[in-house]
Amino acid sequence: MLTLVERDTNGYEAPSSPLVASPDELLTRVAAGDQEAFGALYDQLSGRVMGLITRLLRDHAQSEEVTQEVFLEVWQNASRFDAARGSAPSWILTMAHRRAVDRVRAAQASRDRDTKVGIRDFETDFDSVTESVEIRIEHERVSRALARLTEFQRQAVTMAYYGGYSHSEMAAILGVPIGTVKTRLRDGMIRLRDEMGVRS
């Protein structure tokens, strides 16, 4: 049965619900050990973190595991966050990207070890040895050329060509305008081409 609720004659109204805190505010509270703030921060950002990691790992179970590792790192290192250097989401997404790339590299290293074990009993013919040496030399040339780029150029080239990020994703992770990302990437590729001795 419906009942009529009268408004208080003194004009009192119940207070409105509090505003949702921003990730930066929540992370500051997490640094002070606030578990409720950590829960709220997790609720706000875990979907984005999981999405980024899944794009790199393409394995749901591993992505969940790495997401948990990222938020454990956030809890343990929240006091290191510096709002003057970027936003909380950018800080956390950068952390997530780094952990996901580390996981990819570890998996690749494991596959490489397995491959070596699998082929160690087979005699390698001369052409395979030559090809392997050429690939290693080319890899070393690329590594040396990348080392000669500026930090920002190297970061842009690595994220675009090794991480597979779009310009807009890179801008969001790095917390810079998309035009800045494009400029760093273009300049990095021009310099990389010059360092590699490639002539257009």
Secondary structure as UniProt FT lines:
FT   TURN            9..10
FT   HELIX           23..31
FT   TURN            32..33
FT   HELIX           35..57
FT   HELIX           60..77
FT   HELIX           78..80
FT   HELIX           83..85
FT   HELIX           88..119
FT   TURN            120..121
FT   HELIX           126..147
FT   HELIX           151..161
FT   HELIX           167..174
FT   HELIX           178..196
//
